Amino acid sequence: MSVMLICTLGNRDLQLSGKVIEATREKGLEIFENFDKYYPDLTYPLIRPVFRYIFEEERQEKIGRLILVATDQSDPAFRQKDTIEFARVLQRIIPKEYGAKVGQIKILKIPENPTYLDAMYDFFGTTLKDNKAFKSDNVFNMEELEVCYVEQTGGIPAANMALLYQCITRFREKCCPVNISEKYGAVPLNFVGKVMSDRKKSILLALTDKYDYASMSIHLDEKKENERFILKLSRYAQHRLYFDMLTARTVARQAMGEFSGEKNIFGSLISELEKIESGDYLSLILELFHNMRIKYLRQEFVDFLGRIYRFEEGVLRYIIETELGVTTKKEKSSESLTLARYIEENSELSDFIRSQKTPDGEAVDASKHGLPRFNACLNYLIVEKGKDEYKAVYEIFRKFIQLINIRNKSIIGHGFEGVSEEIIKENYGGDVLEDLKSVVSLILKKSGQESEIDPFEKINRILIERIRQL
């Protein structure tokens, strides 16, 4: 494992006879060139306590790489205050006093004005990615970095802030800021953990809001029990959204074994899956509606349109089976009356179906399984049987013809034409999500239910509660 220390240098980081050195560049160069003469009177009061903390309190055996961040500006007006010569002096002092306990000592030069926060933010963002000081070599392996200590007591505030932010971004929890206090010496700061925790919460809450369950696993640690619960629940939701009910059920069962106190949550989710997998049309329709709503909200419009045909067919088959007491399955069964046989034995219905037109203007084939025949049966219930409550459904499905045409021309159908919300709105008269919702509400009412809880919203409420507790 590797330990790295970054120190930003200010005019207090190197002192002569206990006093601050004025004209840092000029005097610093003089000290460097006459090192042996000045060495006995040189001190570095801000960095020495960090060494003491790392070696004694943290019990680190070695600092593998020390990076001294010093100014070396190109603008002549500011060069006299630069700390580059301090860095060169420290590069000679530290090995004399710590020997092999401090390994590589590298100097990182700031060539720009360190008081400009925007410039420093960009500078350190690039530097931490590209500069040799932050890359592995045959002595120091950045991949094995255990902790990166950052001491900034003496540096320029804007440069310090930018460097620390970029260190947190790159090294995350491995970044450990150390503050120097006259009373307590080197004091580690805990705010990086708080920053990372708050950032993780914000990211997880945003992903939950977008139903992006798959991406949540990137930000969760399975070794932490509170995060593992969130991980399991998000994976369940992810596979359920994929209609991969088998994997979703496996994840939920594993979670029941791991989180004994949460059996009711995952047991309920398993029961929902079992109802869907049983082939119950109402459960399938509801699941598909919630799935379609999320696809639309996530702007996955091709996938949304790919579900339109299945939703329409599912609703029609449910209505026909409920109202006519038949099965819409193709297979013949001795136990139930098929729609095909019912049509053959009911001349009124068969004649009505043949009088109807397909979207292409052709007569509907009463013997052919598919949407034209199902829609004709729905219209039959409205016109001949007085089921006026289905008029709205019939009209909505007529508007679906335009959406199905767009679907057929897309990559999910038979073409390569693009799909967007604008295209959907231009071709669909009304709010398609509201229309889908109204169809579902009618089906629920006909089944004796007033409303149904969106399973993904229920999952999200639990996720949000647990994320906020992290």
N, C-alpha and C positions, 0 to 999 in steps of 0.2 A: 504494500500500500504506500501511496505517496502523499506527502504534505507540502503545501505551497503557502508562502506568505507574500502578500503584496503590501507595500508601504508607499504612500504618497508623501513626497518630501516637501516641507515648507522651510521657512527660515529658522525655525526652532529645532529642526532635526539634527543639526550639527552645531555644537557650541564649543567655544574656546575659553578655557578657564571659567566655565560656568556661565558665560555670557553669550547672548545672541550675536551672531556675526553679521555685521552690516556689509553692504556691497557683496552680496553672496557669490556672484560669479568671479569677480576680481580677487577677493580674499580667498575664496574657495580654491581657485587655481593656484594661488601662492602656497596655500597649505598642501595641496596635492604635490606640487613640485618640491616642497621642502618637508615632506611627510615625516621623516625621522625626527626633525627638529620640533615639530608641533605635536606629534603623537601623544606624548605624556599628558598634555593639557586638553586633549580632545574628548568630548563626551557626546553621547547621542541619547538623550533622556526620554525620547518618545518611543524609540524602537527597543531599547534594552528591556523594558518591562514586558514587552510582547514575547521576547525570547524566554524570559523567566516564566511567564504564564504557560507557554507552549511546552517547555521542557520539564517544568516542575509540577504545575497543576494538571496539565493535560497528559503528562507523561509520554510525550512524543520523543522518540529517540533521535530524530533527525528532521530538519527542514530540508526537503529535497531540492527545493528551488525558492530562492528569494528574489522578488522582482521589486526594484526600486524605481518608482515613477517620478521622474524629474522633468522640470520645464527646460526647454532649449529653444526659445522662440526665434523666429526669423526676423521679427520686427526689431530693429536696433533700439527703438525707444524703450523696450521692456527687457532687453537682454541682461542688463546689469542685475536684475532681481532674480534671474533664473537659478535653479538649484542643481543644474547638471554637474557642476564641480563637487557639490556636496555628495552626490551619488558616487562619483569616482573615488572620493576620499573614503566613504563608507565601504566601498567595494574592497578597500585595502585594510580597513580597521577590523571588520567583522571576522575575516579568516584568522587574523592574528589572535583574536580573543576566543573564538568558538571552534576553530579548526574544522574538523570533518563533520561536526554537528550541524553546520550550515553548508549545504552542498553548493549547487550552482548559484551564482549571484549575477543576475542580468539587469541591465539598465534599460528602462523604457522611456524614450524621450517624447515629450509633448511639444510639437513644433508650433502650435497655434496658441492664441490667447486663451488661457485656461479659465478665464472668467465668463466666457460665453457658453452657457449651458447647452444650447442646441449643437454648437460645434463640438463640444466635448462628448455629447451623447453619440453623435455620428462617429467621432474619432475612436472612442472605446468600443463601439459596436463593431467597427471594422477590425480594430486591433486584436480584440479577443478571438476573432476568427482567423486572422491571417498572420499576425506577428509571430516570429519565432519564439518569443518569450512564452507564448501560450501553446506551443506545439511540443509533441514528444520528440525526444532524441534518444541516442543510445545510452544516456545516463538517467533521464527522467521520463517516466511514462505517464502521460496525461490520462490515459484510459484507466489507470489504477489509482487516480486521485481520490483520496479519502476525505480530505478537508482542505478548503482554501480559506486561510485567515486573511482578513483585510483590515489593515490599520491605517486610519486616515486623519488622525488628530491634527497633523500639522499642514496638510495640503490645502489647496484652494477649494472653497466650498462647492463651486460649480463642477469642477473636475472630480471632486470626491463623490458628489451625488451621481454624476453620470457613470463613473467607474463602478460604483457599488450596484447601481441598477443593472448594468450590463453583466456584472459578476453574478447577481442573483438570477438573471435570465439564463446565463450559460451554465452555472454550477448548481443552481437551485438549492436544495437543502444542504449541499456540501459547502456553501458559502457561509462563513462565520465572521461577521464584523467584530472587531475588538476596539473598545474605546479606552483611552488612557486617562486615568483620573489621578490627580495629585494625592488624594487620600487613599484610594484603594488600588492604585496601580492599573494593570491591564484588566479590563472588565469585558467579558463577552456579552454581546447583545443578542436578545432572543427574537428580535422583530422579524428576522428573515423567515423563521418558522411561521409567524403570524401572517406575514405577507403571502407566503406560499399557500398557507391554509385558506386565506381569503380569496386568493386567485383561483385555487382549485374549486372552492365553493361556487364562485362566479361562473367558471367554465362549466361545471356540472349542472348548475341551475339553467344556464343558457341552453345546453344540450338537451336537458329535460324538456324545456319549453318548446324546443324544435322537434321533439320526439326522436332525437338522434341517439338512440340507445347504443348503437354499435360503437360510436366514437367515445362513449363514456369509459370503456374499459382501458383506454390509453391513459387516463388520468387517475385510475384507482389502483390501490395496492392490495392485492389479495391476501397479503400477510396480516393486514390490520382488520380485525373482526368487524368494526363498524363500517369500514369501506367494503369489505367482502359481502356484507348484506346488500349494499347498494349495487355492487357488481352483479350479484346473483339475480336480483330483481330486474335490473336493466337488461341482462342477458335473456331472461324469460320474456320480457317485453319485446326485445329485438327479434327473437325467433317467432314469437306470436305474430308480430308485424309481417314477418316473412311467410306466414301461413305454414311454418314448420312446427306443427303442433307436437310432433314426437320429441324433438329436441327441447322445446319449451317445457314439456311435461317432465322430461328427464332432469332439467335444471331445477325445476320446482321441487321435485322429490329429493334431490340432493340437498337443497336448501332446508327442507323440512328436517332432515337428519342433522344438519349443522346448527340450525337455529331453533332449538326446542321451544323457545318462547314465542316463536313466530309461526307456529304450525297453522294457526287459523288463517293467516294471510296466504301462505302458499297452498294450504289445503283448499281454500276457496278458489284460488286461481286454477288449480288442477281440476276441480269440479266444473269450472267454466269450459275448460278444454274438452273434457269428456262429453259434455253436452253438445259441443260443436262437432266433435268427431262421431257422435252417434248418428249424424245425418239429419238432425232436426232442422227443418227448413227455416223456421223462425230464428233460431240461434245463428245459422249460417248467414242469413240476410243481415242481421244486426251486426255480426262480426265484420262482414264485408263492408257495410256502411261506415263503421268506425275506421276501418282500414282505408277506405276511399277518402274519407274526410282528411286523414293525416297526409295521404299522398298529395292531395290538392294543396293543403296548407304548406307542405314542404316543397311545393312547386315541382313535384315529380309528375308532370301532366301526362306524359306518355303512359306511365304506370296507372295513373288514374283512369285514363280512357280505356286502358286494357281491362279494367274491371267493370266498365259500364254494361257490356253485353251480359256478363255473368250476373250482375245485380238485377238487370231487367228480367232475365230468364228465371232467376230464383224467385223474385216477387210474383211473376206470372204463374209459375208452377205452384207456389204456395196458395195463391188465390183460387186457382182452378181446382186444386185438390180439396181445399176447404169448402168451396161452394158446390162442387159437383160430386164430391165423395168418391173421387177416382184417384188413381196413381198416374203420374205423368211419365213414369219410367217407360222406356222402350220395351223392356222385357215383359213377356206375358207371364202372368202369375195366376195360379188357381185360387189364391187367397184374396186378391183384390181386383177390382175392375179397372182396366187400363183406359186411358183417355181415347186411344185409337178405337177400342171396341165400343166405348160409349158413343163416339161419333158415328160409327157404323150403324148402331142400333137406334140413333136419334136423328131422324130425317130433318127435323126442324133445325137442329144444330148444324148438321152437315151442309144443308142448303145455305144456311147463313154464312158459314165459313167460306163457301165457294163464291159468295156474292161480294166478299171482301177483296181488297187489292193489297198487293205487296208494295213496298217503297218504289219498286220499278214499274208499277202500274199493271202488273199481271195478276190474274185471279189466284187467290190463295189455294194451294193444294191441301185438301182436307186430310189426305193420307200421309202428308209429309211432316215429320217431327221438326220443330224449330220455332223461332220467334214469330213468324207470320201467323202460324196456326194458333199459338198461344195468345197473341194479341187479338186475333179474331174471336177466340173464346171469351176473352175479357170484354170485348165489345158486345158480344152476345149476351153476357150477363147484364150489361147496362141497358141495352136496347130491348131485349126480349124478356128479361127477368126483373127489370126495374131496380137494379142495383146501382142507383145513381151515385152512391158514395165512391164508386170507382171511376167516375168520369175524370176527376183530376189526375188520377194515376194514368189513365189511358192517354190523356193529352200530354202529360209529361213524357211518356214513352214515345209519343209521336215526335216530340222534339229531340229525343235521344237519337233519332235517325241521323241528324246532322253530326252529332258527336261520334257515332259509329263510323260514319263516312270518313271523318278526320282520322279516327283510329286506324281504319283500313289503309290509309295512305301513309301512315307513319311506319317507323321501324318495327313496331310491335305487330303490324299487319302485313301489308304487301308492298310498302314503298319506303321512301326515305324523306318524306316531307316533315318539316319541323312542327312542333306543338308548343304553344305558349298560352298563358292566361288570356292574352289579347285575342288570340285566334278562337279560343273557346267562347269568349264573351261575344265576339262578332258573329259567331254562327249559332249561338244558343240564345233564345229569347227568354231572358230571366236569369235568376241566380240558381245555378245548378246545385249548389250545396243545400240551399233552402228547399229546393224541390225534392232532393233526395231525403232530406229530413222529414218533409211532409208525407212522403210515401211511407217511410218507416213509422211515423206516428200513426198513420191510418192502420197499418198492419198490426201494430201493437194494440190499438184500440179494438180491432176486430178479434184479436186473440184474448181480449179481456184484461190487458195490461194498460195502464195509463202512461207509464214512462219506463225507461230503462237506463241504468247508469252506464256511461261510457267506460269500458274496462281500462282503457289507456289513461283516461283522466283520473281514475281511481288509483292506478299505479303511479301516476305522476304526483298525486297528493302525498303518497307514502314516500316517494323518492325525495321530494322537496323537503319534507319534514326531517328525514334522516340526513340529508345533505347539510341542512342548516345546523344540525347537531355535531357535525364534524369538528 
